[in-house]
Amino acid sequence: MIPGAMNFLTNSTLSSISQSTAASVSVETAMKAVGRPSSIMLDGKLDAKTKRYAAIKEFLYQAICFATYIALVIPLFKCGSFKLAQKFMKQEPGFQKFKNAGQFLEYKKIASMAKKERSAALSKSKFKNSFSKEINKELKKEKPNPFNVVKGAIELGNLVGSVLGLAIFAPMLSHHLIHPTLKFLGFEKKEPSDQK
């Protein structure tokens, strides 16, 4: 049991998720979309109608948060932070070696592998032909440069995007979408139009 748990906890995929703000927030938000409505449905103090209404409302809120984060925050802030850092940190060579954040993150993923695994991964990489000769040479080293400043800039952008997206954009969007959706689903009655 313990070796299995250790293998799970030291898994490279889990490690990558835990080191990425975007992945961590996505997993957390997705778990909230399942966990919070489930806990509401298990509440024995509420009647069935109230439970259904509250669970659906909470699910819609978390789903809107998740969709906002995936569709707006990750692409906008990940790419934006890379471009902004590339513009203002011209003295940092890492930013000039990569065309965009996606290319750097692919490099980072391949560079973190054992040397034997790297060549096979590089041949499968969608960026294999767009990596410069210098980057391909870097990946052949025993320990490739991690370009931590570049990773830090992307993670800072993801962090700022997480705060803005989940604390400002998603609540504003959900305010306009939840009640019409609940009405459409039949959980709220439509307001009768005023007749004079």
SVG drawing of the C-alpha trace seen along z (x, -y; Angstrom):
<svg xmlns="http://www.w3.org/2000/svg" viewBox="-54 -50 79 52">
<polyline fill="none" stroke="black" stroke-width="0.4" points="0.0,0.0 2.7,-2.5 4.9,-1.9 1.7,-2.5 1.0,-5.7 4.6,-6.8 4.5,-6.1 1.4,-8.1 2.8,-11.1 6.1,-11.1 4.5,-10.7 5.9,-13.2 2.4,-14.2 1.3,-14.9 4.5,-16.9 3.9,-18.9 0.3,-19.7 1.4,-20.8 4.0,-23.1 1.6,-24.8 -0.8,-27.5 -3.1,-26.9 -3.3,-23.2 -3.7,-23.4 -6.5,-26.0 -8.2,-24.0 -8.2,-20.8 -9.4,-22.7 -12.2,-24.4 -13.3,-21.2 -13.3,-19.4 -15.5,-22.2 -18.0,-21.8 -18.5,-18.2 -17.8,-18.4 -19.8,-21.4 -23.1,-20.3 -22.6,-16.7 -22.2,-18.0 -25.3,-20.1 -27.2,-17.0 -26.0,-15.0 -27.2,-17.7 -30.0,-16.1 -31.3,-19.4 -32.6,-20.6 -35.7,-19.5 -35.3,-17.9 -36.4,-20.9 -34.1,-23.3 -31.2,-20.8 -31.7,-20.5 -32.0,-24.2 -28.9,-25.0 -26.8,-22.1 -27.7,-23.2 -27.0,-26.8 -23.6,-25.9 -22.7,-23.6 -23.6,-26.4 -21.4,-28.9 -18.4,-26.5 -18.9,-25.5 -18.9,-29.2 -15.8,-29.8 -14.1,-26.8 -15.2,-27.8 -14.0,-31.4 -10.7,-30.2 -10.1,-27.8 -11.4,-30.0 -10.1,-33.4 -7.6,-33.4 -5.2,-30.6 -4.7,-31.7 -4.8,-35.4 -2.6,-35.6 -0.2,-32.8 0.6,-34.2 0.4,-37.8 2.8,-37.4 5.3,-35.7 5.1,-38.5 5.2,-41.2 8.3,-39.7 9.9,-39.1 9.4,-42.8 10.7,-44.2 13.3,-41.6 15.4,-41.7 18.6,-41.1 17.3,-37.7 18.4,-35.3 15.6,-32.7 12.9,-35.0 14.6,-35.5 15.1,-31.7 11.4,-30.9 8.7,-32.2 5.8,-31.9 4.8,-30.5 3.6,-27.2 6.9,-26.5 8.7,-27.2 6.4,-25.0 7.0,-22.2 10.7,-22.7 10.4,-22.7 8.4,-19.4 11.1,-17.7 14.0,-19.2 12.7,-17.7 12.9,-14.2 15.8,-11.8 18.3,-12.1 17.4,-8.8 13.7,-9.8 14.3,-13.2 15.2,-12.2 12.1,-10.1 9.9,-12.9 11.6,-15.5 10.8,-13.5 7.1,-13.4 7.0,-17.1 4.8,-19.4 7.6,-22.0 10.4,-19.7 10.9,-21.6 10.4,-25.0 13.0,-24.6 16.1,-26.5 19.4,-24.6 20.5,-26.2 17.5,-24.8 17.9,-21.3 21.6,-21.4 20.5,-22.5 18.1,-19.5 21.0,-17.1 22.9,-18.2 23.0,-16.2 21.1,-18.9 19.4,-21.4 18.9,-25.0 15.5,-25.2 15.1,-29.0 13.5,-29.5 12.9,-33.3 10.8,-32.4 8.8,-29.9 8.4,-32.4 7.0,-35.0 4.5,-32.6 3.4,-31.4 3.1,-35.0 0.8,-35.7 -1.2,-32.6 -1.5,-33.7 -2.6,-37.2 -5.1,-35.7 -6.4,-33.3 -7.1,-36.1 -8.7,-38.4 -10.6,-35.6 -12.0,-33.8 -12.5,-36.8 -13.8,-39.4 -14.6,-38.1 -16.3,-34.8 -18.6,-36.3 -19.7,-39.1 -20.4,-36.6 -22.2,-34.2 -24.4,-37.0 -25.8,-37.5 -26.0,-33.8 -27.1,-31.8 -30.7,-33.0 -31.6,-32.9 -30.2,-29.4 -32.2,-28.4 -35.3,-29.8 -34.7,-28.0 -34.2,-24.7 -37.4,-25.3 -35.9,-25.9 -37.1,-29.5 -40.4,-30.9 -40.4,-33.5 -41.5,-36.9 -44.9,-37.8 -44.8,-40.8 -46.4,-43.9 -49.8,-44.5 -51.6,-47.8"/>
</svg>
